Amino acid sequence: MAIIVNLDVEMAKNKISLNELSERVGITPANLSILKTGKAKAI
């Protein structure tokens, strides 16, 4: 079962950039980008 989160939609709703979100959640912008594009193999 896949976990699907539309980060683009949530980021737009909250008017937050990828870099700001990565700082807030404590992961690198590169890893956040992988999650955002749906290319993550594992969490």
Residue pairs with C-beta under 8 A, 6 or more apart in sequence:
3 43
5 35
7 21
7 32
7 35
7 36
8 36
11 17
11 18
11 21
16 24
18 29
18 32
18 33
18 36
19 29
21 32
22 28
22 29
22 31
22 32
25 32
34 40
35 43
